[in-house]
């Protein structure tokens, strides 16, 4: 069996961001003479070394995501409760003669 050797140890990342975020990030990188590749490599390195600033940002994102999921669940639960009440409400059901 032939063993494959990975000559390029890097990984490619693909993700979408808003047009405004992309444009502004690109603009700042250009003004600072930094490529976006270098910027995201640095961010990944900060994550891999547990840098407190980047971990704080990740924690904040996690908390916002959790709050959004809780809010969505509350809305879903209330919608479900109201639909059950509406469906099973004896005051609004038509009576059969």
C-alpha atoms as a printed R data frame, in Angstrom:
   type eleno elety resid chain resno       x      y      z
1  ATOM     1    CA   UNK     A     1   0.000  0.000  0.000
2  ATOM     2    CA   UNK     A     2   1.282  3.456 -0.901
3  ATOM     3    CA   UNK     A     3   1.303  5.985  1.926
4  ATOM     4    CA   UNK     A     4   0.117  9.447  0.930
5  ATOM     5    CA   UNK     A     5   2.252 12.328  2.106
6  ATOM     6    CA   UNK     A     6   0.517 15.632  2.673
7  ATOM     7    CA   UNK     A     7   2.926 18.233  1.309
8  ATOM     8    CA   UNK     A     8   0.631 21.109  2.245
9  ATOM     9    CA   UNK     A     9  -0.327 20.900  5.923
10 ATOM    10    CA   UNK     A    10  -2.732 23.836  5.650
11 ATOM    11    CA   UNK     A    11  -6.500 23.532  5.585
12 ATOM    12    CA   UNK     A    12  -8.797 25.614  3.422
13 ATOM    13    CA   UNK     A    13 -11.644 27.478  5.093
14 ATOM    14    CA   UNK     A    14 -14.843 28.432  3.283
15 ATOM    15    CA   UNK     A    15 -17.505 30.559  4.939
16 ATOM    16    CA   UNK     A    16 -19.868 33.389  4.123
17 ATOM    17    CA   UNK     A    17 -19.942 36.821  5.722
18 ATOM    18    CA   UNK     A    18 -22.102 39.833  5.026
19 ATOM    19    CA   UNK     A    19 -20.986 42.070  2.178
20 ATOM    20    CA   UNK     A    20 -20.500 45.025  4.529
21 ATOM    21    CA   UNK     A    21 -18.357 43.001  6.945
22 ATOM    22    CA   UNK     A    22 -16.257 41.680  4.073
23 ATOM    23    CA   UNK     A    23 -15.785 45.107  2.505
24 ATOM    24    CA   UNK     A    24 -14.808 46.772  5.769
25 ATOM    25    CA   UNK     A    25 -12.445 43.950  6.779
26 ATOM    26    CA   UNK     A    26 -10.817 44.024  3.363
27 ATOM    27    CA   UNK     A    27 -10.454 47.813  3.578
28 ATOM    28    CA   UNK     A    28  -8.832 47.705  7.012
29 ATOM    29    CA   UNK     A    29  -6.463 44.941  5.942
30 ATOM    30    CA   UNK     A    30  -5.498 46.915  2.843
31 ATOM    31    CA   UNK     A    31  -4.794 50.068  4.880
32 ATOM    32    CA   UNK     A    32  -2.689 48.087  7.343
33 ATOM    33    CA   UNK     A    33  -0.876 46.194  4.559
34 ATOM    34    CA   UNK     A    34  -2.126 42.835  5.865
35 ATOM    35    CA   UNK     A    35  -3.742 40.155  3.743
36 ATOM    36    CA   UNK     A    36  -7.014 38.606  4.797
37 ATOM    37    CA   UNK     A    37  -5.187 35.267  4.766
38 ATOM    38    CA   UNK     A    38  -2.724 36.610  7.339
39 ATOM    39    CA   UNK     A    39  -5.538 38.057  9.441
40 ATOM    40    CA   UNK     A    40  -7.483 34.805  9.644
41 ATOM    41    CA   UNK     A    41  -4.311 32.781 10.215
42 ATOM    42    CA   UNK     A    42  -3.534 35.033 13.194
43 ATOM    43    CA   UNK     A    43  -7.079 34.658 14.540
44 ATOM    44    CA   UNK     A    44  -6.789 30.860 14.269
45 ATOM    45    CA   UNK     A    45  -3.413 30.945 16.037
46 ATOM    46    CA   UNK     A    46  -4.922 33.043 18.832
47 ATOM    47    CA   UNK     A    47  -7.692 30.466 19.256
48 ATOM    48    CA   UNK     A    48  -5.196 27.602 19.284
49 ATOM    49    CA   UNK     A    49  -3.181 29.268 22.061
50 ATOM    50    CA   UNK     A    50  -6.271 30.143 24.143
51 ATOM    51    CA   UNK     A    51  -5.653 33.867 23.832
52 ATOM    52    CA   UNK     A    52  -8.010 35.558 26.343
53 ATOM    53    CA   UNK     A    53  -9.162 38.318 23.965
54 ATOM    54    CA   UNK     A    54 -10.331 35.948 21.249
55 ATOM    55    CA   UNK     A    55 -11.801 33.485 23.763
56 ATOM    56    CA   UNK     A    56 -13.796 36.352 25.247
57 ATOM    57    CA   UNK     A    57 -15.230 37.102 21.792
58 ATOM    58    CA   UNK     A    58 -16.096 33.424 21.303
59 ATOM    59    CA   UNK     A    59 -17.765 33.311 24.734
60 ATOM    60    CA   UNK     A    60 -19.833 36.385 23.850
61 ATOM    61    CA   UNK     A    61 -20.929 34.796 20.560
62 ATOM    62    CA   UNK     A    62 -21.836 31.600 22.383
63 ATOM    63    CA   UNK     A    63 -23.959 33.502 24.901
64 ATOM    64    CA   UNK     A    64 -25.761 35.414 22.130
65 ATOM    65    CA   UNK     A    65 -26.453 32.175 20.251
66 ATOM    66    CA   UNK     A    66 -27.791 30.537 23.412
67 ATOM    67    CA   UNK     A    67 -30.037 33.527 24.159
68 ATOM    68    CA   UNK     A    68 -31.367 33.448 20.589
69 ATOM    69    CA   UNK     A    69 -32.133 29.710 20.864
70 ATOM    70    CA   UNK     A    70 -33.916 30.237 24.186
71 ATOM    71    CA   UNK     A    71 -35.976 33.083 22.715
72 ATOM    72    CA   UNK     A    72 -36.859 30.974 19.675
73 ATOM    73    CA   UNK     A    73 -37.878 28.091 21.942
74 ATOM    74    CA   UNK     A    74 -40.063 30.414 24.027
75 ATOM    75    CA   UNK     A    75 -41.830 31.639 20.891
76 ATOM    76    CA   UNK     A    76 -42.256 28.089 19.591
77 ATOM    77    CA   UNK     A    77 -43.578 26.893 22.948
78 ATOM    78    CA   UNK     A    78 -46.052 29.750 23.233
79 ATOM    79    CA   UNK     A    79 -47.212 29.195 19.649
80 ATOM    80    CA   UNK     A    80 -47.721 25.512 20.426
81 ATOM    81    CA   UNK     A    81 -49.651 26.261 23.620
82 ATOM    82    CA   UNK     A    82 -51.924 28.757 21.869
83 ATOM    83    CA   UNK     A    83 -52.590 26.380 18.978
84 ATOM    84    CA   UNK     A    84 -53.568 23.619 21.434
85 ATOM    85    CA   UNK     A    85 -55.840 25.990 23.345
86 ATOM    86    CA   UNK     A    86 -57.407 27.193 20.117
87 ATOM    87    CA   UNK     A    87 -57.894 23.653 18.835
88 ATOM    88    CA   UNK     A    88 -59.286 22.206 22.066
89 ATOM    89    CA   UNK     A    89 -61.210 25.225 23.387
90 ATOM    90    CA   UNK     A    90 -64.748 23.988 24.186
91 ATOM    91    CA   UNK     A    91 -66.126 27.536 23.987
92 ATOM    92    CA   UNK     A    92 -65.213 27.943 20.340
93 ATOM    93    CA   UNK     A    93 -66.042 24.452 19.107
94 ATOM    94    CA   UNK     A    94 -69.161 24.058 17.009
95 ATOM    95    CA   UNK     A    95 -71.815 21.940 18.663
96 ATOM    96    CA   UNK     A    96 -73.400 19.117 16.816
97 ATOM    97    CA   UNK     A    97 -77.247 19.006 17.109
